[in-house]
Amino acid sequence: MKGFLMVVGAVGTSIDVTGTSLTLDEIIAVAREGKKVAIGHSGLERIKRGRQILEDAIARGERIYGATTSVGPKTSSPISQANVGEFNRRLLRTHNAGHGPLANRDAVRATMLVLLNSVVSGRTGVRPLVAEVIVEALNSDRPVKMHVWGSMGQSDMSSMSDIALDLFADIELAAGEALALLNSSAMSTGMAALTLIDLGRLLRFSTLVSALSMEGYAANPSIVSAIALESRPLKGLRIQGEAIRRYINGSYILSKDGPRNLQDPLCFRSLPMIQGVAHDNLAFAGGQIERELNASQGNPVISIEEGSLAAVANFDMVSLCMALDVMRLGFAPLVTSSTERVAKLVDTTWSGLAPSLIEEDGVGAPGFNGAALFHKSIASEARLLTAPVVGELASSSHSNGVMDRASLAALSARRSAELYIIGKSAIAMELMVAAQAVELRGRLPLGGTTQLLLAFVRQAVPFAAAGQSAPNVQPLLEHIEKFTRLLDDLMLK
């Protein structure tokens, strides 16, 4: 293992973890791009100061949860300092009950970074050695198995014990260190940060695709006019509406005889409002998650400034869980509207195009109807994933009734990650259907951005002519995954 001073000296070439300023961009850089981390001298001093405060309190004979007393139902039991090492080992093993699915590499690295940031804050009272071990694991890209099942939202104890038992298998932990590693919601917080970024991208993707759907339907663009967007002072409405307006700039639907209807179905007419709500919910969640990245999640908490410590309930993740629930809720009407746009485009009664979007050749193949039905299925699953979980309480009987509430933040984070995967598939299917409708309608010009989006689609799936089958969406999904940056550029146009 590298010496700690070598790790400290790496600041400048790596992300400086300070304990107080971790950002979403840094989470992505470390978790997904493999950026290395380091701790500056100020961070090292905070760790040392926090440890000294804890050791002084232990020397004074104070009762300190997890350091001089046991935990849970055995809080009244003192710990002999001679038995601290064995107590820590038992504490980690006792809470290592997780099983089932393992977290992916990104989630594990995000978890370790959030944990490291908490350690560097000095509020956990661990030694510099603990930070050094985590830094080394991140910078060597050490594979660590972490289960995603087991957290009730009062810290991710089971998942964190996976990490602690792996990283500190050959290192004896000092007083309070095992609890500091367990009493953390770093997994929930790290996954929340990753899913916030992902769902933000999904929203932008959906807004871009909806613009092409408008052209496929020959929808009325008055919904994104300046008059419409200024009539309701909602930030998300304005931002998403202006984005649609940019995407269709130059489109035939902006001409006098472009739109087919004065009043389109609400899945088109409410577009900027639906996208705008998701935007505003994401903004709220983002603020909460960014604050949580640098918040204390342990008990007790040490104050570097006051030189003292206090028993708290900082492991309660209700704010994080609520933020994630709000974030997901914004996507319920979004996926509902998406599946309705697909249904309207495929149905000749609404679209005025060929039934099922493929010209008849005398055989009567169902065309894109199968895709529309499948879209309804996954949209239903996506909507179920948006249901809030913050009000759920598995049991109030744990730890002699002391643990009488839980937030299920980890479950909320997992559902958010699943929503992104399913949501991306749903919006990709809308994109495939919209591209077929646009070409079948044959009206030009398209918007400056939407015509580039159509070309992007055709690189992966072909137009379905008479007698041909509707393409499968999988090649388009793979194309989207491969050329993520190109798609991101289109969203910014």
C-alpha positions, 0 to 999 in steps of 0.5 A: 500500500502507498504511504499516506503522504504519497496519496496527499501529494497526488492532489493536482492530478486527481480529484481533491476530496475535501469532506465538504465540497463533493460534486455530482461531476466528481461522482461521475468522473470517479465512478464512471470515468475512473478518475483518481482521488487524493486528499489535500493537507487540509483534509488530512488535518480534519481527519486527524482533528476528528480522531483526536476529539474522539480519543480525548472523549474516550480517555475522559470515560464518556459513553460513546455509542459504538466506541465505548458502548455496544450498539442497538439493543446492547447500548447499555453494555460497555466495551473494554478498550482491550476488546475493541478490535474483536468488537469491531470484527463482530459488528461488521460480521453481524451486519453482513446479511446482504445477498442477492444482486451485486452492485455494478462497478459504477455504483461501488465506486460512487459508494466508496467516494461518498464514504471517503468524503464523509471520512475526510470531513472529520465528523466520523472520528476515524484515523487517517489510515481508514481514508488511505485504504479507501483512496488506494482501493479507488485509485487501483480500481480494486474490485469490491463485491457489494450487495444492493439488498439489505438496507432499510434506509437507516444507513446502508449497514449490510452493503457497507459491511461488504465494503468494510470487510473487504477493504479492512480484512487484514487491518484491525479497526480502532474504537468507533471505526467499524460503526463509522463504516457501517453507519453510512448511507454512502450506497444510497447517496452514490446511487442517487447521484448516478441516477439523477444524472441518468434521469436528467439525460433521459428527460432531455432525450425524451424532449428531443424525441417528442419534437420528432413525434410532433412532426410525425403527427403534424402537431400544432406547435403553438404549445411552445410559442412565446405566448404559451411559455410565458403564460405560466411562470414555471421554470421547467415549462419554459426550459423544456418548451424552448428546447422543443422550439429549438429542435423544430426550428425551420420545420414545416409544422411552423408554417400556416398550413403545417398543423393538422389540428387546432386542438391536438390530443393532450399527449401532444398539447401538454408536452412542455408542461409534462416535460417541465414538471419532470425538469422541476422535480429533477431540480429539486432532487438534485439540490437535495442530493448535492447537499447529501453528498457532503452531509453527516450520515453517522452517529455520533457526529463530531464537530471539528469546530466545537471540539465535541461530539453529539448523539444524533439520528443523521443516519435517517435518510428521509430527505434523500428518499423523499428527493428520489421519490419526487424525482421519479414521480415526474416521470410517471406522466412523461412515460404515459404521454409517450405511450399515448403518442405512440398509440396515436401515431400508429392509429390511422384514425388519429394520425391520418397515416397508413394503418400501423404505419406501413402501407398495405401490400395485400397481406395485412401485416400488423406493422408497428402495432406490436411495437405500440402494444409492447410500449404500453407494457414497459410504460406500465412497468415504468409507472409502477417504478415511480410510486413513492416508497418513503412512507413504507415501514417494514417493522417497528420492533427492531433494536428493542423498538428504538429503530421504529422508522425507516426511509428505504432510501436504497430501494428508492435509489434502485427503483430510480436506476431501473426507471432509467433503463426501462424509460430509455427503452420506452423513449427509444421505441417512440423515436423509432415510431416517430421516424417512421411516421415522419417519413410516411407523412413525407412533409418537409422541411423538418426542423434543423435538429429533428432532421439530424435525429432522423438521420441518426435513427436511420443509421441503426434501423431502416424505414419499413416500406410496404410488405416489410416488418417493423424493425426491432428496437434493439439495434437502435438502443445499441446505437444510442448507447454507442453514440451517446455523445453524438446524441448529447450534442443533438440535445444541446442544439 
